[in-house]
Amino acid sequence: MLSALMIKKINHIAIIVPDLDSSLSFWRDTLGLTLTHTEEVKGQESIVAFLPTGDSEVELVKPTTETSGAARFLAKRGPGLHHIALEVDDLDEMLMRLKEKGVRLINETPVVAAGGNRAAFIHPESANGVLVELYETKAG
């Protein structure tokens, strides 16, 4: 069994949106969350808005192309929950252990995520229909 010690916390919950401004009118202006910044994540062909909530964040993800994975997700399912990101101590070790257990991965090696952090996604087929991002921070 995987050690729970390798997972530190829920780093963020990502919500896929077609328009950042209209989405911010709810998350920031209605709910009162603070927008700390937005960032273009070229490798994932998206713009992400960060709204901290205690030790975690709500991230609004807007595709920047029509062919990205995020754009395909939005076209197929519409706006809403995209993924949950679990922060891990050692992403390489976690990926190795998941591969050994036969877990289907979207990324078998880490990719560069927002802020220069490292990430890899577990396929929803292995996670009860949920897209799970494993997330390792530069400081972590």
VMD Tcl script that builds the backbone (N, CA, C; Angstrom):
set m [mol new atoms 420]
animate dup $m
set s [atomselect $m all]
$s set {name element resname resid chain x y z} {
  {N N MET 1 A 0.844 -1.191 0.000}
  {CA C MET 1 A 0.000 0.000 0.000}
  {C C MET 1 A 0.886 1.250 0.000}
  {N N LEU 2 A 0.472 2.282 -0.741}
  {CA C LEU 2 A 1.235 3.531 -0.783}
  {C C LEU 2 A 1.167 4.232 0.560}
  {N N SER 3 A 2.260 4.779 0.966}
  {CA C SER 3 A 2.321 5.502 2.224}
  {C C SER 3 A 1.610 6.838 2.098}
  {N N ALA 4 A 0.755 7.142 3.056}
  {CA C ALA 4 A 0.062 8.433 3.068}
  {C C ALA 4 A 1.041 9.566 3.333}
  {N N LEU 5 A 2.226 9.234 3.851}
  {CA C LEU 5 A 3.211 10.272 4.150}
  {C C LEU 5 A 3.739 10.938 2.894}
  {N N MET 6 A 3.629 10.276 1.748}
  {CA C MET 6 A 4.122 10.862 0.509}
  {C C MET 6 A 3.200 11.963 0.002}
  {N N ILE 7 A 1.940 11.930 0.407}
  {CA C ILE 7 A 0.979 12.964 0.014}
  {C C ILE 7 A 0.891 13.964 1.151}
  {N N LYS 8 A 1.209 15.218 0.847}
  {CA C LYS 8 A 1.269 16.252 1.873}
  {C C LYS 8 A -0.079 16.927 2.126}
  {N N LYS 9 A -0.789 17.228 1.033}
  {CA C LYS 9 A -2.058 17.945 1.181}
  {C C LYS 9 A -2.726 18.054 -0.183}
  {N N ILE 10 A -3.942 18.541 -0.186}
  {CA C ILE 10 A -4.572 18.945 -1.441}
  {C C ILE 10 A -3.977 20.301 -1.783}
  {N N ASN 11 A -3.226 20.369 -2.865}
  {CA C ASN 11 A -2.586 21.617 -3.261}
  {C C ASN 11 A -3.600 22.558 -3.884}
  {N N HIS 12 A -4.418 22.019 -4.804}
  {CA C HIS 12 A -5.443 22.853 -5.428}
  {C C HIS 12 A -6.544 22.009 -6.056}
  {N N ILE 13 A -7.644 22.651 -6.267}
  {CA C ILE 13 A -8.767 22.116 -7.026}
  {C C ILE 13 A -8.853 22.977 -8.275}
  {N N ALA 14 A -8.841 22.337 -9.437}
  {CA C ALA 14 A -8.870 23.087 -10.693}
  {C C ALA 14 A -10.255 23.015 -11.318}
  {N N ILE 15 A -10.715 24.166 -11.766}
  {CA C ILE 15 A -12.023 24.294 -12.405}
  {C C ILE 15 A -11.786 24.815 -13.813}
  {N N ILE 16 A -12.290 24.092 -14.799}
  {CA C ILE 16 A -12.107 24.494 -16.194}
  {C C ILE 16 A -13.198 25.492 -16.558}
  {N N VAL 17 A -12.803 26.579 -17.204}
  {CA C VAL 17 A -13.747 27.652 -17.519}
  {C C VAL 17 A -13.524 28.146 -18.948}
  {N N PRO 18 A -14.590 28.609 -19.602}
  {CA C PRO 18 A -14.427 29.158 -20.944}
  {C C PRO 18 A -13.985 30.621 -20.935}
  {N N ASP 19 A -14.208 31.322 -19.808}
  {CA C ASP 19 A -13.907 32.752 -19.734}
  {C C ASP 19 A -13.468 33.104 -18.316}
  {N N LEU 20 A -12.249 33.593 -18.163}
  {CA C LEU 20 A -11.744 33.915 -16.826}
  {C C LEU 20 A -12.483 35.072 -16.178}
  {N N ASP 21 A -12.759 36.136 -16.935}
  {CA C ASP 21 A -13.405 37.309 -16.342}
  {C C ASP 21 A -14.772 36.984 -15.760}
  {N N SER 22 A -15.595 36.249 -16.509}
  {CA C SER 22 A -16.925 35.923 -15.974}
  {C C SER 22 A -16.816 34.952 -14.807}
  {N N SER 23 A -15.831 34.069 -14.835}
  {CA C SER 23 A -15.644 33.138 -13.719}
  {C C SER 23 A -15.156 33.861 -12.474}
  {N N LEU 24 A -14.263 34.834 -12.659}
  {CA C LEU 24 A -13.786 35.611 -11.517}
  {C C LEU 24 A -14.903 36.426 -10.881}
  {N N SER 25 A -15.908 36.793 -11.670}
  {CA C SER 25 A -17.015 37.549 -11.079}
  {C C SER 25 A -17.725 36.733 -10.004}
  {N N PHE 26 A -17.704 35.406 -10.133}
  {CA C PHE 26 A -18.284 34.567 -9.082}
  {C C PHE 26 A -17.265 34.285 -7.984}
  {N N TRP 27 A -16.139 33.679 -8.319}
  {CA C TRP 27 A -15.177 33.211 -7.325}
  {C C TRP 27 A -14.541 34.356 -6.528}
  {N N ARG 28 A -14.226 35.451 -7.191}
  {CA C ARG 28 A -13.591 36.591 -6.517}
  {C C ARG 28 A -14.641 37.565 -6.010}
  {N N ASP 29 A -15.502 38.044 -6.910}
  {CA C ASP 29 A -16.404 39.143 -6.570}
  {C C ASP 29 A -17.591 38.702 -5.717}
  {N N THR 30 A -18.117 37.509 -5.945}
  {CA C THR 30 A -19.268 37.043 -5.174}
  {C C THR 30 A -18.843 36.305 -3.909}
  {N N LEU 31 A -17.925 35.328 -4.057}
  {CA C LEU 31 A -17.501 34.553 -2.884}
  {C C LEU 31 A -16.457 35.274 -2.040}
  {N N GLY 32 A -15.739 36.228 -2.634}
  {CA C GLY 32 A -14.762 36.996 -1.876}
  {C C GLY 32 A -13.365 36.411 -1.825}
  {N N LEU 33 A -13.071 35.408 -2.671}
  {CA C LEU 33 A -11.708 34.885 -2.713}
  {C C LEU 33 A -10.797 35.930 -3.350}
  {N N THR 34 A -9.541 35.937 -2.941}
  {CA C THR 34 A -8.571 36.895 -3.459}
  {C C THR 34 A -7.829 36.297 -4.644}
  {N N LEU 35 A -7.803 37.011 -5.736}
  {CA C LEU 35 A -7.015 36.605 -6.892}
  {C C LEU 35 A -5.585 37.062 -6.651}
  {N N THR 36 A -4.651 36.102 -6.553}
  {CA C THR 36 A -3.257 36.488 -6.328}
  {C C THR 36 A -2.543 36.785 -7.632}
  {N N HIS 37 A -2.787 35.992 -8.656}
  {CA C HIS 37 A -2.195 36.255 -9.965}
  {C C HIS 37 A -2.742 35.281 -11.003}
  {N N THR 38 A -2.480 35.609 -12.248}
  {CA C THR 38 A -2.769 34.696 -13.342}
  {C C THR 38 A -1.442 34.371 -14.019}
  {N N GLU 39 A -1.412 33.219 -14.659}
  {CA C GLU 39 A -0.173 32.780 -15.300}
  {C C GLU 39 A -0.513 31.949 -16.524}
  {N N GLU 40 A 0.197 32.196 -17.607}
  {CA C GLU 40 A 0.053 31.343 -18.783}
  {C C GLU 40 A 0.977 30.145 -18.608}
  {N N VAL 41 A 0.411 28.957 -18.744}
  {CA C VAL 41 A 1.184 27.716 -18.660}
  {C C VAL 41 A 1.258 27.172 -20.082}
  {N N LYS 42 A 2.305 27.580 -20.789}
  {CA C LYS 42 A 2.402 27.271 -22.218}
  {C C LYS 42 A 2.394 25.783 -22.497}
  {N N GLY 43 A 3.074 25.002 -21.660}
  {CA C GLY 43 A 3.139 23.562 -21.865}
  {C C GLY 43 A 1.795 22.877 -21.756}
  {N N GLN 44 A 0.861 23.498 -21.044}
  {CA C GLN 44 A -0.481 22.931 -20.902}
  {C C GLN 44 A -1.511 23.748 -21.673}
  {N N GLU 45 A -1.020 24.700 -22.459}
  {CA C GLU 45 A -1.867 25.519 -23.327}
  {C C GLU 45 A -3.084 26.077 -22.581}
  {N N SER 46 A -2.771 26.779 -21.477}
  {CA C SER 46 A -3.842 27.346 -20.669}
  {C C SER 46 A -3.352 28.580 -19.916}
  {N N ILE 47 A -4.321 29.344 -19.445}
  {CA C ILE 47 A -4.075 30.441 -18.513}
  {C C ILE 47 A -4.757 30.039 -17.217}
  {N N VAL 48 A -4.048 30.215 -16.107}
  {CA C VAL 48 A -4.558 29.789 -14.808}
  {C C VAL 48 A -4.650 30.994 -13.889}
  {N N ALA 49 A -5.768 31.125 -13.197}
  {CA C ALA 49 A -5.961 32.165 -12.182}
  {C C ALA 49 A -5.923 31.491 -10.813}
  {N N PHE 50 A -5.166 32.059 -9.890}
  {CA C PHE 50 A -4.943 31.455 -8.577}
  {C C PHE 50 A -5.713 32.210 -7.494}
  {N N LEU 51 A -6.536 31.471 -6.748}
  {CA C LEU 51 A -7.336 32.037 -5.669}
  {C C LEU 51 A -7.118 31.192 -4.408}
  {N N PRO 52 A -6.190 31.608 -3.528}
  {CA C PRO 52 A -5.889 30.825 -2.330}
  {C C PRO 52 A -7.091 30.690 -1.403}
  {N N THR 53 A -7.149 29.525 -0.755}
  {CA C THR 53 A -8.181 29.227 0.240}
  {C C THR 53 A -7.494 28.463 1.368}
  {N N GLY 54 A -6.953 29.176 2.324}
  {CA C GLY 54 A -6.193 28.521 3.396}
  {C C GLY 54 A -4.902 27.957 2.845}
  {N N ASP 55 A -4.653 26.670 3.081}
  {CA C ASP 55 A -3.431 26.026 2.613}
  {C C ASP 55 A -3.544 25.496 1.189}
  {N N SER 56 A -4.679 25.684 0.556}
  {CA C SER 56 A -4.900 25.196 -0.803}
  {C C SER 56 A -5.306 26.358 -1.694}
  {N N GLU 57 A -5.599 26.037 -2.955}
  {CA C GLU 57 A -6.046 27.067 -3.886}
  {C C GLU 57 A -7.172 26.540 -4.755}
  {N N VAL 58 A -8.004 27.453 -5.189}
  {CA C VAL 58 A -8.904 27.193 -6.304}
  {C C VAL 58 A -8.177 27.745 -7.519}
  {N N GLU 59 A -8.047 26.931 -8.559}
  {CA C GLU 59 A -7.415 27.393 -9.781}
  {C C GLU 59 A -8.439 27.347 -10.903}
  {N N LEU 60 A -8.599 28.480 -11.542}
  {CA C LEU 60 A -9.469 28.557 -12.705}
  {C C LEU 60 A -8.594 28.363 -13.932}
  {N N VAL 61 A -8.936 27.403 -14.775}
  {CA C VAL 61 A -8.123 27.043 -15.930}
  {C C VAL 61 A -8.889 27.351 -17.203}
  {N N LYS 62 A -8.310 28.212 -18.033}
  {CA C LYS 62 A -8.909 28.554 -19.321}
  {C C LYS 62 A -7.960 28.099 -20.432}
  {N N PRO 63 A -8.444 27.227 -21.321}
  {CA C PRO 63 A -7.598 26.804 -22.441}
  {C C PRO 63 A -7.243 27.989 -23.333}
  {N N THR 64 A -6.018 27.961 -23.887}
  {CA C THR 64 A -5.588 29.026 -24.797}
  {C C THR 64 A -5.584 28.565 -26.253}
  {N N THR 65 A -5.812 27.272 -26.470}
  {CA C THR 65 A -5.935 26.744 -27.829}
  {C C THR 65 A -7.181 25.873 -27.890}
  {N N GLU 66 A -7.577 25.534 -29.085}
  {CA C GLU 66 A -8.752 24.666 -29.237}
  {C C GLU 66 A -8.369 23.194 -29.301}
  {N N THR 67 A -7.056 22.897 -29.306}
  {CA C THR 67 A -6.609 21.515 -29.468}
  {C C THR 67 A -5.979 20.922 -28.213}
  {N N SER 68 A -5.835 21.707 -27.160}
  {CA C SER 68 A -5.199 21.215 -25.933}
  {C C SER 68 A -6.109 20.212 -25.221}
  {N N GLY 69 A -5.505 19.478 -24.305}
  {CA C GLY 69 A -6.290 18.560 -23.482}
  {C C GLY 69 A -7.362 19.294 -22.694}
  {N N ALA 70 A -7.026 20.474 -22.175}
  {CA C ALA 70 A -7.999 21.264 -21.424}
  {C C ALA 70 A -9.162 21.695 -22.313}
  {N N ALA 71 A -8.855 22.077 -23.554}
  {CA C ALA 71 A -9.909 22.495 -24.489}
  {C C ALA 71 A -10.816 21.320 -24.848}
  {N N ARG 72 A -10.216 20.156 -25.046}
  {CA C ARG 72 A -11.026 18.965 -25.356}
  {C C ARG 72 A -11.913 18.606 -24.176}
  {N N PHE 73 A -11.369 18.714 -22.959}
  {CA C PHE 73 A -12.139 18.446 -21.749}
  {C C PHE 73 A -13.331 19.399 -21.656}
  {N N LEU 74 A -13.074 20.689 -21.867}
  {CA C LEU 74 A -14.128 21.705 -21.802}
  {C C LEU 74 A -15.195 21.458 -22.863}
  {N N ALA 75 A -14.778 21.118 -24.087}
  {CA C ALA 75 A -15.735 20.871 -25.166}
  {C C ALA 75 A -16.601 19.645 -24.873}
  {N N LYS 76 A -16.008 18.628 -24.273}
  {CA C LYS 76 A -16.736 17.384 -24.004}
  {C C LYS 76 A -17.645 17.488 -22.780}
  {N N ARG 77 A -17.144 18.106 -21.710}
  {CA C ARG 77 A -17.868 18.091 -20.437}
  {C C ARG 77 A -18.427 19.431 -20.004}
  {N N GLY 78 A -17.967 20.514 -20.640}
  {CA C GLY 78 A -18.409 21.837 -20.229}
  {C C GLY 78 A -17.629 22.309 -19.014}
  {N N PRO 79 A -17.917 23.520 -18.544}
  {CA C PRO 79 A -17.186 24.055 -17.397}
  {C C PRO 79 A -17.499 23.268 -16.129}
  {N N GLY 80 A -16.543 23.273 -15.222}
  {CA C GLY 80 A -16.736 22.586 -13.942}
  {C C GLY 80 A -15.432 22.015 -13.430}
  {N N LEU 81 A -15.547 21.092 -12.494}
  {CA C LEU 81 A -14.371 20.488 -11.880}
  {C C LEU 81 A -13.526 19.796 -12.939}
  {N N HIS 82 A -12.251 20.155 -12.992}
  {CA C HIS 82 A -11.318 19.551 -13.950}
  {C C HIS 82 A -10.457 18.499 -13.264}
  {N N HIS 83 A -9.786 18.872 -12.173}
  {CA C HIS 83 A -8.955 17.907 -11.462}
  {C C HIS 83 A -8.707 18.337 -10.025}
  {N N ILE 84 A -8.232 17.373 -9.252}
  {CA C ILE 84 A -7.782 17.636 -7.892}
  {C C ILE 84 A -6.275 17.386 -7.885}
  {N N ALA 85 A -5.525 18.285 -7.281}
  {CA C ALA 85 A -4.070 18.161 -7.245}
  {C C ALA 85 A -3.607 17.828 -5.836}
  {N N LEU 86 A -2.904 16.707 -5.733}
  {CA C LEU 86 A -2.341 16.275 -4.461}
  {C C LEU 86 A -0.854 16.592 -4.451}
  {N N GLU 87 A -0.427 17.344 -3.458}
  {CA C GLU 87 A 0.977 17.701 -3.342}
  {C C GLU 87 A 1.743 16.528 -2.737}
  {N N VAL 88 A 2.844 16.164 -3.380}
  {CA C VAL 88 A 3.647 15.032 -2.932}
  {C C VAL 88 A 5.067 15.485 -2.618}
  {N N ASP 89 A 5.740 14.723 -1.758}
  {CA C ASP 89 A 7.125 15.016 -1.395}
  {C C ASP 89 A 8.079 14.724 -2.542}
  {N N ASP 90 A 7.890 13.572 -3.199}
  {CA C ASP 90 A 8.834 13.103 -4.208}
  {C C ASP 90 A 8.040 12.545 -5.385}
  {N N LEU 91 A 7.864 13.359 -6.407}
  {CA C LEU 91 A 7.036 12.978 -7.547}
  {C C LEU 91 A 7.614 11.781 -8.292}
  {N N ASP 92 A 8.916 11.741 -8.473}
  {CA C ASP 92 A 9.528 10.616 -9.180}
  {C C ASP 92 A 9.276 9.299 -8.452}
  {N N GLU 93 A 9.450 9.301 -7.149}
  {CA C GLU 93 A 9.201 8.103 -6.335}
  {C C GLU 93 A 7.734 7.692 -6.415}
  {N N MET 94 A 6.843 8.658 -6.325}
  {CA C MET 94 A 5.412 8.358 -6.386}
  {C C MET 94 A 5.051 7.735 -7.735}
  {N N LEU 95 A 5.563 8.302 -8.826}
  {CA C LEU 95 A 5.267 7.759 -10.151}
  {C C LEU 95 A 5.796 6.333 -10.291}
  {N N MET 96 A 6.984 6.084 -9.782}
  {CA C MET 96 A 7.553 4.747 -9.839}
  {C C MET 96 A 6.674 3.746 -9.085}
  {N N ARG 97 A 6.221 4.121 -7.912}
  {CA C ARG 97 A 5.377 3.229 -7.107}
  {C C ARG 97 A 4.025 2.997 -7.773}
  {N N LEU 98 A 3.469 4.035 -8.385}
  {CA C LEU 98 A 2.183 3.861 -9.068}
  {C C LEU 98 A 2.324 2.955 -10.293}
  {N N LYS 99 A 3.397 3.114 -11.050}
  {CA C LYS 99 A 3.644 2.242 -12.212}
  {C C LYS 99 A 3.762 0.791 -11.773}
  {N N GLU 100 A 4.478 0.554 -10.663}
  {CA C GLU 100 A 4.628 -0.801 -10.130}
  {C C GLU 100 A 3.285 -1.423 -9.788}
  {N N LYS 101 A 2.346 -0.606 -9.393}
  {CA C LYS 101 A 1.015 -1.083 -9.015}
  {C C LYS 101 A 0.051 -1.146 -10.201}
  {N N GLY 102 A 0.540 -0.793 -11.400}
  {CA C GLY 102 A -0.288 -0.887 -12.597}
  {C C GLY 102 A -1.267 0.259 -12.780}
  {N N VAL 103 A -1.032 1.381 -12.114}
  {CA C VAL 103 A -1.906 2.545 -12.238}
  {C C VAL 103 A -1.677 3.178 -13.614}
  {N N ARG 104 A -2.763 3.477 -14.304}
  {CA C ARG 104 A -2.658 4.129 -15.618}
  {C C ARG 104 A -2.347 5.607 -15.422}
  {N N LEU 105 A -1.255 6.042 -16.034}
  {CA C LEU 105 A -0.807 7.432 -15.915}
  {C C LEU 105 A -0.950 8.143 -17.253}
  {N N ILE 106 A -1.305 9.404 -17.189}
  {CA C ILE 106 A -1.287 10.243 -18.391}
  {C C ILE 106 A 0.142 10.691 -18.650}
  {N N ASN 107 A 0.843 11.052 -17.569}
  {CA C ASN 107 A 2.248 11.467 -17.664}
  {C C ASN 107 A 3.095 10.462 -16.896}
  {N N GLU 108 A 3.925 9.716 -17.602}
  {CA C GLU 108 A 4.812 8.771 -16.918}
  {C C GLU 108 A 6.057 9.449 -16.381}
  {N N THR 109 A 6.339 10.642 -16.884}
  {CA C THR 109 A 7.423 11.465 -16.355}
  {C C THR 109 A 6.833 12.845 -16.067}
  {N N PRO 110 A 7.386 13.558 -15.088}
  {CA C PRO 110 A 6.842 14.867 -14.720}
  {C C PRO 110 A 6.926 15.884 -15.859}
  {N N VAL 111 A 5.970 16.807 -15.853}
  {CA C VAL 111 A 5.954 17.938 -16.776}
  {C C VAL 111 A 6.064 19.214 -15.946}
  {N N VAL 112 A 6.406 20.309 -16.606}
  {CA C VAL 112 A 6.486 21.603 -15.919}
  {C C VAL 112 A 5.070 22.162 -15.782}
  {N N ALA 113 A 4.731 22.523 -14.562}
  {CA C ALA 113 A 3.410 23.077 -14.257}
  {C C ALA 113 A 3.556 24.567 -13.944}
  {N N ALA 114 A 2.480 25.176 -13.500}
  {CA C ALA 114 A 2.487 26.592 -13.128}
  {C C ALA 114 A 3.577 26.857 -12.096}
  {N N GLY 115 A 4.185 28.017 -12.193}
  {CA C GLY 115 A 5.201 28.425 -11.241}
  {C C GLY 115 A 6.494 27.638 -11.339}
  {N N GLY 116 A 6.659 26.847 -12.406}
  {CA C GLY 116 A 7.855 26.034 -12.546}
  {C C GLY 116 A 7.845 24.785 -11.690}
  {N N ASN 117 A 6.703 24.477 -11.078}
  {CA C ASN 117 A 6.585 23.264 -10.282}
  {C C ASN 117 A 6.495 22.058 -11.211}
  {N N ARG 118 A 6.553 20.856 -10.658}
  {CA C ARG 118 A 6.489 19.623 -11.442}
  {C C ARG 118 A 5.164 18.923 -11.189}
  {N N ALA 119 A 4.641 18.277 -12.237}
  {CA C ALA 119 A 3.342 17.622 -12.117}
  {C C ALA 119 A 3.273 16.410 -13.023}
  {N N ALA 120 A 2.353 15.514 -12.696}
  {CA C ALA 120 A 2.014 14.373 -13.536}
  {C C ALA 120 A 0.575 13.997 -13.215}
  {N N PHE 121 A -0.148 13.557 -14.231}
  {CA C PHE 121 A -1.560 13.237 -14.049}
  {C C PHE 121 A -1.800 11.732 -14.045}
  {N N ILE 122 A -2.699 11.304 -13.164}
  {CA C ILE 122 A -3.198 9.937 -13.124}
  {C C ILE 122 A -4.463 9.907 -13.972}
  {N N HIS 123 A -4.586 8.908 -14.838}
  {CA C HIS 123 A -5.760 8.799 -15.700}
  {C C HIS 123 A -7.002 8.543 -14.849}
  {N N PRO 124 A -8.125 9.171 -15.189}
  {CA C PRO 124 A -9.361 8.971 -14.427}
  {C C PRO 124 A -9.796 7.507 -14.331}
  {N N GLU 125 A -9.437 6.683 -15.298}
  {CA C GLU 125 A -9.814 5.267 -15.230}
  {C C GLU 125 A -9.221 4.566 -14.013}
  {N N SER 126 A -8.110 5.064 -13.505}
  {CA C SER 126 A -7.474 4.469 -12.323}
  {C C SER 126 A -7.884 5.157 -11.029}
  {N N ALA 127 A -8.655 6.237 -11.124}
  {CA C ALA 127 A -8.965 7.038 -9.925}
  {C C ALA 127 A -10.463 7.310 -9.803}
  {N N ASN 128 A -11.260 6.281 -10.003}
  {CA C ASN 128 A -12.716 6.402 -9.822}
  {C C ASN 128 A -13.336 7.522 -10.629}
  {N N GLY 129 A -12.824 7.749 -11.839}
  {CA C GLY 129 A -13.389 8.748 -12.729}
  {C C GLY 129 A -12.907 10.165 -12.489}
  {N N VAL 130 A -11.945 10.342 -11.576}
  {CA C VAL 130 A -11.439 11.678 -11.253}
  {C C VAL 130 A -10.049 11.852 -11.860}
  {N N LEU 131 A -9.832 12.969 -12.537}
  {CA C LEU 131 A -8.495 13.315 -13.002}
  {C C LEU 131 A -7.708 13.805 -11.790}
  {N N VAL 132 A -6.604 13.132 -11.476}
  {CA C VAL 132 A -5.790 13.475 -10.311}
  {C C VAL 132 A -4.424 13.948 -10.790}
  {N N GLU 133 A -4.023 15.119 -10.310}
  {CA C GLU 133 A -2.699 15.639 -10.597}
  {C C GLU 133 A -1.832 15.411 -9.358}
  {N N LEU 134 A -0.654 14.855 -9.568}
  {CA C LEU 134 A 0.350 14.778 -8.518}
  {C C LEU 134 A 1.254 15.971 -8.724}
  {N N TYR 135 A 1.517 16.716 -7.658}
  {CA C TYR 135 A 2.110 18.050 -7.782}
  {C C TYR 135 A 3.272 18.157 -6.795}
  {N N GLU 136 A 4.442 18.496 -7.314}
  {CA C GLU 136 A 5.616 18.689 -6.463}
  {C C GLU 136 A 6.076 20.137 -6.608}
  {N N THR 137 A 6.083 20.852 -5.496}
  {CA C THR 137 A 6.473 22.259 -5.542}
  {C C THR 137 A 7.995 22.368 -5.526}
  {N N LYS 138 A 8.494 23.472 -6.062}
  {CA C LYS 138 A 9.943 23.710 -6.085}
  {C C LYS 138 A 10.501 23.715 -4.660}
  {N N ALA 139 A 9.734 24.246 -3.725}
  {CA C ALA 139 A 10.177 24.317 -2.340}
  {C C ALA 139 A 10.088 22.958 -1.651}
  {N N GLY 140 A 9.229 22.055 -2.220}
  {CA C GLY 140 A 8.923 20.793 -1.586}
  {C C GLY 140 A 9.978 19.757 -1.657}
}
mol reanalyze $m
mol bondsrecalc $m
mol representation Tube
mol addrep $m
